[in-house]
Amino acid sequence: MRRENRQRSRHPDRPRWRMAPFHGAEPDGAFLIRAVAARHCAFVQTTANGGGTGEPWHGPRPADPRRRPTAPHYAIVAPAHITRPPRRPRELARPPARGDSGLEMEALPTPRRATLWPCRPKRLPDELLSSWLWRTARESGAPPRRFVFDAIGSARFADVDREIDDAAIARLAFLSGQSETHLRRGTMRPDVPIAAFDLLRDPRERALQALLQHGDLVLNRARRRGSTPIIQYCPICLGRGRAAYWRRGWRCSLEVVCFIDGCFLMDACWRCGALIESLLPTAPSPDFLCGTCGARLAEAPSLRMAETIADQVMVYCVLACVAVPVPFEGVTSDGREYIDHLSSGVLRGTNPANAADRLRAVTLEAWRHRKAFARWKARRQRRGKTRRKVRSYAAAALP
């Protein structure tokens, strides 16, 4: 009685169970009803009609109520309001096989497979690869450097446009749904063939690729631990919202003004003077920012120099006609000498000169070609009268 009163006071809402023994053999048609209670169980004698004696049994409780008890027979009966306990997962509830040690084994997760990016903008014809990666990270809402690390699997590239390998390009092509040849055109690698660029659509890109194969005209600053890329930018072009991107020709020392706006190209931050990083570790931003001070590059003061565009066009035309002519897919010997001549002067790419000095060098080079071309054209006009053999422009005008 004391035990029943103590249990009733502790758990007044739980039902009380009664236990009764069954002496003798179990009659035919008897059945056992098994259930699981939360904490307390009662053992009641059951027969074919479900009745029992109703007398309490003060004997010892079986050790394991889940096993079928021996004589006397008892049934574990639970009230109707107790629900069935939740079933364990199939992997853990499976019994061990014969000869097994009984250890539970979990199924291995399925390997993750790379899929296409949800946002994959198209790389523009004259766009840098790093600029395309920056735009893709902005559309995805991820920091650019972290996005490139997850996409390529390596963050050791100081200059992604020059040091990226074929395996990384193949992975980027698979994730973006673009061809490897199209992405390889956006790099600054010298091993990209000149035949990959169309002569009619981008003749300036063919001349730029010739500069990459022979000569040092890619802007970079050499240091003891390695080289740091120098990226020029036009404030007006970068202020066009989602249409803004880094152009491939801005990495070349021959370009000092923008071909579209005629704005003087800047090679450092207009506020703090630090070099520009294309892939920032900061949060994504809709604008191109300085990695040191966070200034918007589109707010830089612009200096219009539209008359210099004709000088740059003149230099590129000489390179396209002399270095990479139409029937020739490589760089000619005259073109190699001319590129080496440009790389050894003020227009060198490694540790370049001041932007003003490079602007003056481009202007003088274009003026020299205009004078040489005028003399060469006059000689060709007099050839019909004198019947002399006139040398080619490369042999007559190039140094």
C-alpha positions as CSV (number, residue, x, y, z in Angstrom):
1,M,0.0,0.0,0.0
2,R,2.8,2.4,0.8
3,R,4.4,1.6,-2.6
4,E,1.1,2.2,-4.4
5,N,0.5,5.5,-2.6
6,R,4.0,6.7,-3.2
7,Q,3.8,5.8,-6.9
8,R,0.4,7.5,-7.2
9,S,1.6,10.7,-5.6
10,R,4.7,10.8,-7.9
11,H,2.8,10.0,-11.1
12,P,-0.9,10.7,-10.6
13,D,-1.7,10.8,-14.4
14,R,-0.1,7.4,-15.2
15,P,-2.4,4.3,-15.1
16,R,-2.0,1.7,-12.4
17,W,-1.2,-1.8,-13.6
18,R,-2.4,-5.1,-12.0
19,M,-0.5,-8.3,-12.2
20,A,-1.9,-11.8,-11.8
21,P,-0.2,-15.3,-12.1
22,F,-1.4,-18.1,-14.3
23,H,-1.0,-21.6,-12.8
24,G,-1.0,-24.6,-15.0
25,A,-0.7,-25.2,-18.7
26,E,-1.8,-22.5,-21.2
27,P,-5.1,-23.4,-22.8
28,D,-5.5,-23.8,-26.5
29,G,-6.1,-20.5,-28.5
30,A,-4.4,-18.3,-25.9
31,F,-2.5,-15.4,-27.2
32,L,-0.1,-12.8,-25.9
33,I,-0.5,-9.1,-26.5
34,R,2.8,-7.3,-26.4
35,A,3.2,-3.5,-26.0
36,V,5.7,-1.2,-24.7
37,A,4.9,1.2,-21.9
38,A,6.8,4.4,-21.0
39,R,8.2,3.3,-17.7
40,H,5.8,1.0,-15.7
41,C,4.5,-2.3,-17.1
42,A,2.0,-4.7,-15.6
43,F,1.7,-8.4,-16.2
44,V,-1.8,-9.7,-16.6
45,Q,-2.9,-13.3,-17.3
46,T,-4.6,-13.6,-20.7
47,T,-6.7,-16.4,-22.1
48,A,-8.6,-17.0,-25.4
49,N,-11.4,-14.6,-24.5
50,G,-9.0,-12.0,-23.1
51,G,-10.1,-12.3,-19.5
52,G,-8.0,-12.7,-16.4
53,T,-8.2,-13.4,-12.7
54,G,-7.6,-9.8,-11.7
55,E,-5.6,-10.8,-8.6
56,P,-2.3,-8.9,-8.0
57,W,0.9,-10.8,-8.1
58,H,3.6,-9.9,-5.6
59,G,6.3,-12.1,-7.2
60,P,9.6,-10.8,-8.7
61,R,9.5,-8.8,-11.9
62,P,11.2,-10.5,-15.0
63,A,14.6,-9.2,-16.0
64,D,13.7,-8.2,-19.6
65,P,10.1,-7.5,-20.3
66,R,10.7,-7.5,-24.1
67,R,11.3,-11.3,-24.0
68,R,8.5,-13.8,-23.9
69,P,8.3,-14.9,-20.3
70,T,8.2,-18.6,-19.3
71,A,5.7,-20.2,-16.9
72,P,3.8,-18.6,-15.4
73,H,2.8,-16.8,-18.6
74,Y,2.2,-13.1,-18.6
75,A,1.2,-10.5,-21.1
76,I,2.5,-7.0,-21.2
77,V,-0.6,-4.8,-21.7
78,A,-0.4,-1.1,-22.3
79,P,-3.3,1.4,-22.2
80,A,-4.8,2.5,-25.4
81,H,-3.6,6.1,-25.1
82,I,0.1,5.2,-25.2
83,T,1.4,5.5,-28.8
84,R,3.9,3.3,-30.4
85,P,7.5,4.4,-30.0
86,P,9.3,5.8,-33.1
87,R,11.1,3.3,-35.2
88,R,14.9,3.6,-35.5
89,P,16.5,4.2,-38.9
90,R,16.8,1.3,-41.2
91,E,20.6,1.4,-41.3
92,L,20.8,1.2,-37.5
93,A,17.9,-1.2,-36.9
94,R,19.2,-3.9,-39.2
95,P,20.4,-6.9,-37.3
96,P,24.0,-8.0,-37.7
97,A,24.8,-10.8,-40.1
98,R,26.3,-14.1,-39.1
99,G,29.9,-14.0,-38.3
100,D,29.7,-10.2,-37.7
101,S,31.0,-8.6,-34.6
102,G,27.8,-6.8,-34.0
103,L,29.1,-3.3,-34.9
104,E,26.6,-0.9,-36.4
105,M,27.6,0.4,-39.9
106,E,26.3,3.5,-41.5
107,A,25.9,4.0,-45.2
108,L,28.4,6.3,-46.8
109,P,27.1,9.6,-48.2
110,T,26.9,9.9,-51.9
111,P,29.8,11.9,-53.5
112,R,29.2,15.5,-54.4
113,R,29.3,16.2,-58.1
114,A,30.0,19.6,-59.6
115,T,27.1,21.3,-61.4
116,L,26.7,24.4,-63.4
117,W,26.7,27.7,-61.6
118,P,23.2,29.2,-61.2
119,C,24.6,32.6,-62.4
120,R,27.1,32.3,-65.2
121,P,27.5,35.5,-67.3
122,K,29.2,35.3,-70.6
123,R,32.8,36.4,-70.9
124,L,33.0,39.3,-73.3
125,P,35.4,39.2,-76.3
126,D,38.0,41.7,-74.9
127,E,37.5,40.9,-71.2
128,L,40.1,39.7,-68.8
129,L,39.6,36.4,-67.2
130,S,39.9,37.9,-63.7
131,S,37.2,40.5,-64.6
132,W,34.9,37.7,-65.7
133,L,35.5,35.8,-62.4
134,W,34.7,39.1,-60.5
135,R,31.5,39.6,-62.3
136,T,30.4,35.9,-61.7
137,A,31.2,36.3,-58.0
138,R,29.2,39.5,-57.9
139,E,26.2,37.8,-59.5
140,S,26.5,34.9,-57.1
141,G,26.8,37.1,-54.0
142,A,30.1,35.7,-52.9
143,P,33.5,37.4,-52.1
144,P,35.6,37.2,-55.3
145,R,38.7,35.7,-53.8
146,R,36.7,33.0,-51.9
147,F,34.7,32.3,-55.0
148,V,37.8,31.7,-57.1
149,F,39.3,29.5,-54.3
150,D,36.2,27.3,-54.4
151,A,36.0,27.2,-58.2
152,I,39.7,26.6,-59.0
153,G,40.7,24.9,-55.7
154,S,43.8,27.0,-55.2
155,A,44.6,30.5,-54.0
156,R,48.3,30.6,-54.7
157,F,47.9,32.5,-57.9
158,A,49.3,36.0,-57.5
159,D,48.3,36.8,-61.1
160,V,45.4,34.7,-62.2
161,D,45.5,36.0,-65.7
162,R,49.0,34.8,-66.3
163,E,49.5,31.8,-64.0
164,I,46.3,29.9,-64.4
165,D,46.8,26.4,-65.8
166,D,44.8,24.3,-68.3
167,A,43.2,22.1,-65.5
168,A,41.7,25.2,-63.8
169,I,40.4,26.5,-67.1
170,A,38.8,23.2,-67.9
171,R,37.0,23.2,-64.5
172,L,35.8,26.8,-65.1
173,A,34.6,25.8,-68.5
174,F,32.6,22.9,-67.0
175,L,31.1,25.1,-64.3
176,S,30.2,28.0,-66.5
177,G,29.1,26.1,-69.6
178,Q,31.6,27.9,-71.9
179,S,34.3,26.6,-74.1
180,E,37.9,26.3,-72.9
181,T,39.2,28.2,-76.0
182,H,36.9,31.1,-75.2
183,L,38.1,31.3,-71.6
184,R,41.7,30.9,-72.6
185,R,41.5,34.0,-74.8
186,G,40.9,36.1,-71.7
187,T,44.2,35.1,-70.1
188,M,47.6,36.8,-70.6
189,R,49.4,33.5,-71.2
190,P,51.9,33.5,-74.1
191,D,51.2,29.9,-75.1
192,V,47.7,30.8,-76.5
193,P,48.1,30.5,-80.3
194,I,47.5,33.6,-82.4
195,A,45.2,31.7,-84.7
196,A,42.7,31.5,-81.9
197,F,41.8,35.2,-82.5
198,D,39.8,36.2,-85.5
199,L,41.5,38.7,-87.8
200,L,38.3,40.5,-88.8
201,R,36.7,40.7,-85.4
202,D,39.7,41.5,-83.2
203,P,42.9,42.4,-85.1
204,R,44.1,44.3,-82.1
205,E,43.9,41.1,-80.0
206,R,46.2,39.3,-82.5
207,A,48.8,42.1,-82.1
208,L,48.5,41.9,-78.3
209,Q,49.0,38.2,-78.4
210,A,52.2,38.7,-80.4
211,L,53.4,41.1,-77.7
212,L,52.8,38.4,-75.1
213,Q,54.7,35.7,-77.0
214,H,57.8,37.9,-77.7
215,G,58.7,40.7,-75.5
216,D,58.0,42.1,-72.0
217,L,55.1,44.5,-72.4
218,V,52.7,43.2,-69.7
219,L,52.6,45.6,-66.8
220,N,53.8,44.1,-63.5
221,R,56.0,45.1,-60.6
222,A,58.8,42.6,-59.8
223,R,59.6,42.0,-56.2
224,R,61.8,39.6,-54.2
225,R,58.9,37.2,-53.5
226,G,57.3,37.4,-56.9
227,S,55.6,39.8,-59.3
228,T,52.5,41.9,-58.6
229,P,50.2,42.6,-61.5
230,I,49.5,46.2,-62.5
231,I,46.0,46.7,-63.8
232,Q,45.1,50.0,-65.5
233,Y,41.5,51.3,-65.5
234,C,39.3,53.9,-67.1
235,P,37.0,55.7,-64.5
236,I,34.3,56.3,-67.1
237,C,34.2,52.7,-68.2
238,L,34.0,51.4,-64.7
239,G,31.2,53.7,-63.9
240,R,28.7,52.0,-66.2
241,G,27.2,49.7,-63.6
242,R,26.8,46.1,-64.7
243,A,28.2,46.8,-68.1
244,A,31.6,47.6,-66.6
245,Y,34.5,45.2,-66.9
246,W,38.3,45.0,-67.1
247,R,39.7,45.0,-70.6
248,R,42.5,42.8,-71.7
249,G,44.5,45.6,-73.4
250,W,44.7,47.5,-70.1
251,R,47.4,45.1,-68.9
252,C,49.7,46.2,-71.9
253,S,52.1,49.1,-71.6
254,L,51.3,50.3,-75.1
255,E,47.8,51.4,-74.0
256,V,47.8,54.7,-72.1
257,V,44.3,55.9,-73.0
258,C,41.0,54.2,-73.4
259,F,40.0,53.3,-76.9
260,I,36.3,54.0,-76.2
261,D,36.3,57.2,-74.1
262,G,39.7,58.6,-74.8
263,C,40.3,58.9,-71.0
264,F,43.8,58.6,-69.5
265,L,44.3,55.2,-67.9
266,M,45.2,55.1,-64.2
267,D,47.4,52.4,-62.8
268,A,46.8,53.0,-59.1
269,C,44.1,54.1,-56.7
270,W,43.3,57.7,-57.0
271,R,42.9,58.1,-53.3
272,C,45.7,56.1,-51.6
273,G,48.0,55.3,-54.5
274,A,47.9,51.5,-54.0
275,L,47.9,48.9,-56.8
276,I,44.5,47.7,-57.9
277,E,43.5,44.1,-57.1
278,S,41.0,42.4,-59.4
279,L,39.9,39.7,-56.9
280,L,39.2,41.3,-53.5
281,P,38.8,39.3,-50.3
282,T,36.0,41.6,-49.1
283,A,32.3,41.2,-49.4
284,P,30.8,41.4,-52.9
285,S,30.1,44.9,-54.2
286,P,28.3,46.2,-57.3
287,D,31.2,48.6,-57.9
288,F,34.9,48.2,-58.5
289,L,36.7,49.1,-55.2
290,C,40.2,49.6,-54.0
291,G,41.4,46.8,-51.8
292,T,43.3,49.1,-49.5
293,C,41.1,52.1,-48.8
294,G,37.8,50.9,-50.3
295,A,37.4,53.9,-52.7
296,R,35.2,53.6,-55.7
297,L,37.4,53.6,-58.8
298,A,34.6,55.1,-60.9
299,E,34.9,58.3,-58.8
300,A,38.5,59.0,-59.9
301,P,39.1,62.2,-61.8
302,S,39.3,61.6,-65.6
303,L,41.5,63.3,-68.1
304,R,40.3,63.3,-71.7
305,M,43.1,62.7,-74.3
306,A,41.1,61.7,-77.4
307,E,43.9,62.7,-79.7
308,T,46.1,59.9,-78.4
309,I,43.8,57.2,-79.6
310,A,45.1,57.7,-83.2
311,D,48.6,57.2,-82.0
312,Q,47.8,53.9,-80.3
313,V,45.9,52.8,-83.4
314,M,49.0,53.5,-85.5
315,V,51.3,51.5,-83.3
316,Y,48.9,48.5,-83.2
317,C,48.4,48.7,-87.0
318,V,52.2,48.4,-87.5
319,L,52.3,45.5,-85.1
320,A,49.4,43.7,-86.9
321,C,50.9,44.2,-90.4
322,V,54.6,43.6,-89.6
323,A,54.6,41.1,-86.7
324,V,51.5,39.0,-87.5
325,P,50.6,39.3,-91.2
326,V,47.5,37.6,-92.6
327,P,48.9,34.4,-94.2
328,F,51.4,33.9,-91.4
329,E,50.1,32.5,-88.1
330,G,53.2,33.2,-86.1
331,V,55.4,36.2,-85.4
332,T,57.8,37.1,-88.2
333,S,61.5,37.8,-87.6
334,D,61.0,41.6,-88.3
335,G,58.2,41.6,-85.8
336,R,60.3,39.9,-83.1
337,E,63.0,42.5,-83.5
338,Y,60.5,45.3,-83.3
339,I,58.9,43.9,-80.2
340,D,62.3,43.5,-78.5
341,H,63.0,47.1,-79.4
342,L,59.8,48.3,-77.7
343,S,60.4,46.1,-74.6
344,S,63.9,47.5,-74.0
345,G,62.8,51.1,-73.8
346,V,60.4,53.2,-71.9
347,L,57.5,50.9,-72.8
348,R,58.8,47.9,-70.9
349,G,56.3,46.0,-68.8
350,T,58.3,44.9,-65.8
351,N,58.8,47.8,-63.4
352,P,57.4,50.2,-65.9
353,A,58.1,53.9,-66.2
354,N,55.8,56.6,-65.3
355,A,52.5,56.8,-67.1
356,A,53.4,60.2,-68.5
357,D,56.7,58.9,-69.9
358,R,54.9,56.0,-71.5
359,L,52.4,58.4,-73.1
360,R,55.2,60.4,-74.6
361,A,56.9,57.2,-75.9
362,V,53.7,56.1,-77.6
363,T,53.3,59.5,-79.2
364,L,56.8,59.6,-80.5
365,E,56.6,56.1,-81.9
366,A,53.4,56.9,-83.8
367,W,54.9,60.1,-85.1
368,R,58.0,58.2,-86.3
369,H,55.8,55.6,-88.2
370,R,53.8,58.4,-89.8
371,K,56.9,60.0,-91.2
372,A,58.4,56.6,-92.3
373,F,55.1,55.6,-94.0
374,A,54.9,58.8,-95.9
375,R,58.4,58.4,-97.3
376,W,57.7,54.7,-98.1
377,K,54.5,55.6,-100.0
378,A,56.3,58.3,-102.0
379,R,58.9,55.8,-103.1
380,R,56.3,53.4,-104.3
381,Q,54.7,56.1,-106.3
382,R,58.0,56.9,-108.1
383,R,58.6,53.2,-108.8
384,G,56.6,53.3,-112.0
385,K,59.0,55.9,-113.4
386,T,62.4,54.7,-112.2
387,R,61.4,50.9,-112.1
388,R,63.4,50.5,-108.9
389,K,62.7,47.8,-106.4
390,V,61.3,49.3,-103.3
391,R,61.9,47.5,-100.0
392,S,59.1,46.5,-97.7
393,Y,57.9,48.9,-95.0
394,A,59.3,46.6,-92.3
395,A,62.8,46.8,-93.8
396,A,62.6,50.5,-94.5
397,A,60.9,51.9,-91.4
398,L,61.5,49.5,-88.5
399,P,64.7,50.1,-86.5
